[in-house]
Amino acid sequence: MLQTPPGPEAPPPRLLDALREQIRYLHYSRRTEQAYVHWVRAYVHFHELRHPAELSRAEVEAFLTWLANDRRVSAGTHRQALSALLFLYQKVLRQDLPWLADIGRPRAERRLPVVLSAEEVAAVLRQLDLHTQPGAPYGLIGRLLYGTGMRLLEGLSLRVKDIDFDRRAVVVREGKGAKDRVVMLPVALDGALRLQLQQAHALWAEDRAQGLPGVHLPGALARKYPRAPQSWTWHWLFPQAQPSVDPRSGLHRRHHFLEGNFQRAFKLALAAAGVAKPASPHTLRHSFATHLLQAGYDIRTVQELLGHADVSTTMIYTHVLRLGGGAVRSPLDMLAAAPSPAAPPALPVAHAVATPLAMGAAAGGAPVPPTPARMRYPAAGWPPTPHRARDREPCYLATPNCTAAATAAS
């Protein structure tokens, strides 16, 4: 019986493709995938396209040293590049190298977040209203971020089913760390959100009339529920004005509003409002947390609204409060509020001082001209203080040091 000869083995996947497959196998976020692919590609190009399996500790440290010294990246960026290389060697290349644990990690730096005051937030939101265009509700997005504390991508990727007007709640799905949470729905946004839902429904009806594929669904929901992508429930709250091509699936369908568009509009609004701070859309989240703490809400409530896993992350906003409105009063302010002391009476610039010799002459002796006063160098704002010139007198005591005896007698 003839046996079919074995066919040629499939070539192993390329390095970056194998990296992507392992990241998706471990269910890392898409942002993590993009960052790790970027740093592995930079690492390979830094060593002139040599395969990482041929490189060792010296090449890894050389690349990280180049990032820190020549590129002058921050400590967070340095740690991200190191994490990407560790993932590459341990999870993709399956190399258990002892030197991987010995590579130095940069010390974490805690920076205070940029926070806008209530007046600055209001000014920026007014400018966002002026930049609002059909299909681009910049003012509503900015108010939603400030009113709920959501991150920019969390707000832009909201779906129709995530808005609950009856419970006054917004459900944030798959936030940072793939966690869900519930935030409040501001009453001030009730009418604007209902109007936005009407505009989104018009785009949804247009897509159904044109027979476009439905929106993207997470995981395997589109395969499990084939009609869910075309349903109104899963449609975006902030859809794009025009459909686009999905980079992963290649389907021509409608995506949610892009981050870069709002970021550019926010920068323009910040400059038009005259706010001289290095703020970004994420600053609205920082301002939300700081203003809640200023209003008296406890730190645990703010932690749940922000979705922080550890309260120490939320505690950074308490440091911002100490710098502001006034936990400690400056000594300079207390000095300015204190009453100034009364000025001393003015003295004549020069006057005669009666010496013992002059007093003796007044008793019947020969008149002695008065000795002029010696003036002290005047301090700022004070009149000069006259001092009597000391007459040189002979030393009558038998001491080894005449100057010391005269000083002791005086």
C-alpha positions as CSV (number, residue, x, y, z in Angstrom):
1,M,0.0,0.0,0.0
2,L,1.5,3.3,-1.1
3,Q,1.8,6.0,1.5
4,T,1.5,9.6,0.6
5,P,4.8,11.3,1.3
6,P,4.6,14.0,3.9
7,G,4.2,17.5,2.6
8,P,6.5,20.3,3.3
9,E,6.2,21.7,6.8
10,A,4.6,25.1,7.2
11,P,7.2,27.8,7.8
12,P,7.3,29.1,11.3
13,P,5.5,32.4,11.8
14,R,7.5,35.6,11.6
15,L,8.7,37.2,14.8
16,L,6.1,40.0,15.0
17,D,3.3,37.6,14.0
18,A,4.3,35.2,16.7
19,L,4.4,38.1,19.1
20,R,0.9,39.1,18.2
21,E,-0.5,35.6,18.5
22,Q,0.9,35.2,22.0
23,I,-0.4,38.5,23.1
24,R,-3.9,37.7,21.9
25,Y,-3.7,34.2,23.3
26,L,-3.2,35.8,26.8
27,H,-6.0,38.3,26.1
28,Y,-3.9,41.4,26.5
29,S,-5.5,44.6,25.4
30,R,-5.0,46.0,21.9
31,R,-3.0,48.9,23.3
32,T,-0.6,46.5,24.9
33,E,-0.2,44.7,21.6
34,Q,0.5,47.9,19.8
35,A,3.1,49.0,22.4
36,Y,4.9,45.6,22.5
37,V,5.1,45.3,18.7
38,H,6.5,48.8,18.5
39,W,9.3,48.2,21.0
40,V,10.3,44.8,19.6
41,R,10.5,46.3,16.1
42,A,12.6,49.1,17.5
43,Y,14.9,46.6,19.3
44,V,15.4,44.6,16.1
45,H,16.2,47.7,14.0
46,F,18.6,49.0,16.7
47,H,20.7,45.8,16.3
48,E,20.6,46.0,12.5
49,L,17.9,43.4,11.9
50,R,19.6,40.6,13.9
51,H,17.2,38.0,15.3
52,P,16.6,38.5,19.0
53,A,17.4,34.8,19.6
54,E,21.0,35.6,18.6
55,L,21.3,38.5,21.1
56,S,22.0,38.4,24.8
57,R,22.1,40.5,27.9
58,A,24.7,42.9,26.6
59,E,22.5,43.8,23.5
60,V,19.4,44.2,25.7
61,E,21.1,46.6,28.1
62,A,22.7,48.5,25.2
63,F,19.2,49.1,23.7
64,L,17.8,50.2,27.1
65,T,20.8,52.4,27.7
66,W,20.3,54.1,24.3
67,L,16.7,54.8,25.2
68,A,17.6,56.3,28.6
69,N,20.7,58.3,27.6
70,D,20.3,59.2,24.0
71,R,16.6,59.3,23.6
72,R,16.0,60.5,27.1
73,V,12.7,58.7,27.6
74,S,10.8,58.8,30.8
75,A,11.0,56.1,33.5
76,G,7.5,54.8,32.5
77,T,8.5,54.5,28.8
78,H,11.7,52.7,29.9
79,R,9.8,50.2,31.9
80,Q,7.4,49.6,29.0
81,A,10.2,48.8,26.6
82,L,11.8,46.4,29.2
83,S,8.5,44.7,29.7
84,A,8.1,44.2,25.9
85,L,11.6,42.6,25.7
86,L,10.9,40.3,28.7
87,F,7.7,39.2,27.1
88,L,9.5,38.5,23.9
89,Y,12.1,36.3,25.4
90,Q,10.0,34.5,28.0
91,K,6.6,34.1,26.2
92,V,7.5,34.0,22.5
93,L,11.1,32.7,22.2
94,R,10.6,30.5,25.3
95,Q,14.0,31.3,26.7
96,D,14.5,31.0,30.4
97,L,17.6,33.1,30.7
98,P,18.9,33.8,34.2
99,W,20.1,37.3,33.3
100,L,16.5,38.5,32.5
101,A,15.8,38.9,36.2
102,D,19.0,40.8,36.8
103,I,18.4,43.7,34.4
104,G,17.9,46.9,36.3
105,R,14.5,48.5,36.3
106,P,14.2,52.3,36.5
107,R,12.8,53.8,39.7
108,A,9.1,54.8,39.5
109,E,8.4,58.5,39.4
110,R,5.2,59.9,40.9
111,R,4.1,63.0,39.1
112,L,1.3,65.2,40.2
113,P,-1.5,65.4,37.6
114,V,-2.5,68.6,35.9
115,V,-5.9,69.8,37.3
116,L,-8.1,72.6,35.9
117,S,-10.2,74.8,38.2
118,A,-13.9,74.9,37.8
119,E,-13.7,78.3,35.9
120,E,-11.1,76.9,33.5
121,V,-13.2,73.8,32.9
122,A,-16.2,75.9,32.1
123,A,-14.1,78.1,29.7
124,V,-12.8,75.1,27.8
125,L,-16.2,73.5,27.5
126,R,-17.6,76.7,26.1
127,Q,-14.9,76.7,23.4
128,L,-15.6,73.1,22.6
129,D,-19.2,74.1,22.0
130,L,-17.9,76.6,19.4
131,H,-15.9,73.9,17.7
132,T,-18.8,71.5,17.5
133,Q,-19.6,70.3,14.0
134,P,-22.4,68.0,12.6
135,G,-21.4,64.5,13.6
136,A,-18.8,65.8,16.0
137,P,-20.4,66.7,19.4
138,Y,-17.2,68.0,21.1
139,G,-19.0,69.9,23.8
140,L,-21.1,66.9,24.8
141,I,-18.1,64.6,24.9
142,G,-16.1,67.0,27.0
143,R,-19.0,67.4,29.5
144,L,-19.5,63.7,29.7
145,L,-15.8,63.1,30.5
146,Y,-15.7,65.8,33.1
147,G,-19.1,64.8,34.6
148,T,-18.4,61.1,34.9
149,G,-14.6,60.8,35.2
150,M,-14.3,58.4,32.3
151,R,-11.2,58.1,30.2
152,L,-11.4,59.3,26.6
153,L,-11.6,55.9,24.9
154,E,-14.2,54.7,27.5
155,G,-16.5,57.6,26.7
156,L,-16.1,57.4,22.9
157,S,-16.8,53.6,22.9
158,L,-20.1,53.8,24.8
159,R,-23.0,52.0,23.2
160,V,-26.7,52.7,23.3
161,K,-27.3,50.0,25.9
162,D,-24.8,51.6,28.3
163,I,-27.0,54.6,29.0
164,D,-29.6,54.1,31.7
165,F,-31.8,57.2,32.1
166,D,-34.0,55.6,34.7
167,R,-31.2,54.7,37.2
168,R,-29.2,57.8,36.2
169,A,-26.2,55.6,35.4
170,V,-23.6,55.0,32.7
171,V,-22.1,51.5,32.5
172,V,-18.5,51.5,31.4
173,R,-17.7,48.2,29.7
174,E,-14.1,46.8,29.3
175,G,-12.4,49.8,30.9
176,K,-8.7,49.8,31.7
177,G,-7.7,46.3,32.8
178,A,-10.9,44.8,31.2
179,K,-13.0,45.9,34.1
180,D,-16.6,47.1,34.1
181,R,-17.9,49.8,36.4
182,V,-20.9,52.1,36.9
183,V,-20.7,55.9,37.0
184,M,-23.3,58.6,37.5
185,L,-25.3,60.1,34.7
186,P,-25.3,63.9,35.1
187,V,-28.7,65.4,35.1
188,A,-27.4,68.4,33.1
189,L,-26.7,66.0,30.1
190,D,-30.1,64.4,29.9
191,G,-31.4,66.5,27.0
192,A,-28.1,66.5,25.1
193,L,-27.7,62.8,25.4
194,R,-31.3,62.1,24.1
195,L,-30.6,64.4,21.1
196,Q,-27.4,62.5,20.5
197,L,-29.2,59.2,20.5
198,Q,-31.6,60.6,17.9
199,Q,-28.7,61.5,15.6
200,A,-27.0,58.2,16.2
201,H,-30.3,56.4,15.3
202,A,-30.5,58.2,12.0
203,L,-27.0,56.9,11.1
204,W,-27.9,53.4,12.3
205,A,-31.0,53.5,10.0
206,E,-28.8,54.7,7.1
207,D,-26.5,51.7,7.6
208,R,-29.3,49.2,7.7
209,A,-30.7,50.7,4.5
210,Q,-27.4,50.4,2.7
211,G,-26.8,46.9,4.0
212,L,-23.5,47.6,5.7
213,P,-22.1,45.1,8.2
214,G,-22.9,45.9,11.8
215,V,-20.5,47.4,14.4
216,H,-17.6,45.6,16.0
217,L,-18.4,43.4,19.0
218,P,-15.9,42.2,21.6
219,G,-14.8,38.6,21.7
220,A,-16.9,36.0,19.9
221,L,-20.2,37.7,20.5
222,A,-20.7,38.4,16.7
223,R,-20.4,34.6,16.1
224,K,-22.6,33.7,19.0
225,Y,-25.2,36.3,18.2
226,P,-25.0,36.9,14.4
227,R,-27.7,39.6,14.4
228,A,-26.4,41.5,17.4
229,P,-23.9,43.7,15.3
230,Q,-26.8,45.1,13.3
231,S,-29.0,45.8,16.3
232,W,-29.7,49.3,17.7
233,T,-28.8,48.1,21.2
234,W,-25.1,47.6,20.3
235,H,-24.8,50.7,18.1
236,W,-22.3,53.4,19.1
237,L,-23.4,56.4,21.1
238,F,-20.9,58.6,19.2
239,P,-20.6,57.0,15.7
240,Q,-18.4,58.4,13.0
241,A,-20.1,60.5,10.3
242,Q,-18.7,58.2,7.6
243,P,-18.1,54.4,7.5
244,S,-14.5,53.2,7.4
245,V,-12.5,50.0,6.9
246,D,-11.9,47.9,10.0
247,P,-8.1,47.2,10.1
248,R,-8.5,43.7,11.5
249,S,-11.5,42.3,9.7
250,G,-11.3,44.4,6.6
251,L,-15.0,45.0,6.7
252,H,-16.5,48.4,5.6
253,R,-18.6,49.5,8.5
254,R,-19.1,52.3,11.0
255,H,-16.7,52.9,13.8
256,H,-17.0,55.1,16.9
257,F,-15.7,58.6,17.1
258,L,-11.9,58.7,16.9
259,E,-9.7,59.9,19.8
260,G,-7.4,62.0,17.7
261,N,-10.2,64.2,16.4
262,F,-11.3,65.1,19.9
263,Q,-7.8,65.6,21.1
264,R,-7.1,68.2,18.4
265,A,-10.3,70.0,19.2
266,F,-9.5,70.0,22.9
267,K,-6.1,71.6,22.2
268,L,-7.7,74.3,20.1
269,A,-10.3,75.0,22.8
270,L,-7.6,75.1,25.5
271,A,-5.7,77.8,23.6
272,A,-8.8,79.8,22.8
273,A,-9.8,79.7,26.5
274,G,-6.4,81.1,27.5
275,V,-5.6,78.3,29.8
276,A,-1.8,78.2,30.2
277,K,-1.6,74.6,31.4
278,P,-0.3,71.4,29.7
279,A,-3.8,69.9,29.7
280,S,-5.3,67.1,27.6
281,P,-8.7,65.3,27.6
282,H,-7.4,63.1,30.4
283,T,-7.1,66.3,32.5
284,L,-10.9,66.4,32.7
285,R,-10.7,63.1,34.6
286,H,-8.2,64.5,37.0
287,S,-10.3,67.6,37.5
288,F,-13.4,65.4,38.2
289,A,-11.6,63.5,41.0
290,T,-10.1,66.6,42.5
291,H,-13.4,68.6,42.5
292,L,-15.2,65.7,44.1
293,L,-12.7,65.5,47.0
294,Q,-13.0,69.3,47.4
295,A,-16.8,68.9,47.7
296,G,-16.3,66.5,50.6
297,Y,-16.8,63.1,49.1
298,D,-14.7,60.3,50.6
299,I,-11.7,58.7,48.9
300,R,-13.3,55.3,48.6
301,T,-16.3,56.7,46.6
302,V,-13.9,58.5,44.2
303,Q,-11.8,55.3,43.9
304,E,-14.9,53.3,42.7
305,L,-16.0,56.0,40.3
306,L,-12.5,56.1,38.7
307,G,-12.1,52.4,38.6
308,H,-8.8,52.3,40.5
309,A,-7.8,48.9,41.8
310,D,-5.8,50.4,44.7
311,V,-6.7,53.4,46.8
312,S,-3.1,54.5,46.7
313,T,-3.6,55.5,43.1
314,T,-6.5,57.7,44.1
315,M,-4.5,59.2,46.9
316,I,-2.5,61.2,44.4
317,Y,-5.4,63.7,44.2
318,T,-5.1,64.5,47.9
319,H,-1.6,65.8,47.3
320,V,-3.1,68.1,44.7
321,L,-5.6,69.4,47.3
322,R,-2.7,70.2,49.7
323,L,-1.1,72.4,47.1
324,G,-4.3,74.4,46.4
325,G,-7.0,76.2,48.4
326,G,-5.6,76.1,51.5
327,A,-4.7,73.5,53.9
328,V,-1.7,75.4,55.0
329,R,-1.4,79.2,55.1
330,S,1.8,80.7,53.9
331,P,3.8,82.6,56.5
332,L,4.1,85.5,54.0
333,D,0.4,85.9,53.9
334,M,0.3,86.0,57.8
335,L,3.1,88.6,57.7
336,A,1.2,90.8,55.3
337,A,-1.9,90.6,57.4
338,A,-0.2,91.6,60.6
339,P,-0.3,95.3,61.6
340,S,2.9,97.2,60.9
341,P,4.7,98.6,64.0
342,A,4.7,102.4,64.7
343,A,7.7,104.2,63.3
344,P,10.1,105.5,66.0
345,P,10.3,109.2,66.6
346,A,12.6,111.1,64.3
347,L,16.0,112.2,65.7
348,P,18.1,115.1,64.6
349,V,20.8,114.3,62.1
350,A,23.6,115.7,64.3
351,H,23.6,117.2,67.8
352,A,26.1,118.0,70.6
353,V,26.6,115.5,73.4
354,A,27.7,116.8,76.8
355,T,30.9,115.0,77.9
356,P,32.2,115.0,81.5
357,L,34.7,117.7,80.5
358,A,32.0,119.9,79.2
359,M,29.9,119.4,82.4
360,G,33.0,120.4,84.4
361,A,33.4,123.6,82.4
362,A,29.8,124.4,83.1
363,A,30.5,124.3,86.8
364,G,33.0,127.1,86.5
365,G,35.9,125.9,84.4
366,A,36.9,126.9,81.0
367,P,34.4,126.3,78.2
368,V,35.1,123.1,76.2
369,P,33.7,122.8,72.7
370,P,31.1,120.0,72.4
371,T,32.2,116.7,70.9
372,P,30.4,115.9,67.7
373,A,28.3,112.7,67.7
374,R,29.4,109.7,65.7
375,M,26.6,108.4,63.4
376,R,25.8,104.7,62.9
377,Y,25.2,103.6,59.3
378,P,21.4,104.0,58.9
379,A,19.4,100.8,58.2
380,A,16.7,100.9,55.5
381,G,13.8,102.9,56.6
382,W,15.2,103.9,60.0
383,P,16.7,107.2,61.0
384,P,20.4,107.2,62.0
385,T,21.1,106.6,65.6
386,P,23.8,108.9,67.2
387,H,26.5,107.5,69.4
388,R,28.9,109.5,71.6
389,A,32.5,109.4,70.4
390,R,34.5,107.6,73.1
391,D,37.5,109.7,74.3
392,R,40.8,107.9,74.6
393,E,41.7,107.8,78.3
394,P,44.9,106.5,79.9
395,C,45.1,103.2,81.6
396,Y,45.6,103.7,85.3
397,L,45.4,100.1,86.3
398,A,48.5,97.9,86.2
399,T,47.2,95.3,83.9
400,P,49.1,93.5,81.2
401,N,46.5,94.5,78.6
402,C,45.5,98.1,78.7
403,T,42.8,97.7,76.0
404,A,41.2,94.9,78.0
405,A,41.2,96.9,81.2
406,A,39.6,99.9,79.5
407,T,37.0,97.7,78.0
408,A,36.2,96.1,81.3
409,A,35.9,99.5,83.0
410,S,33.5,100.7,80.4
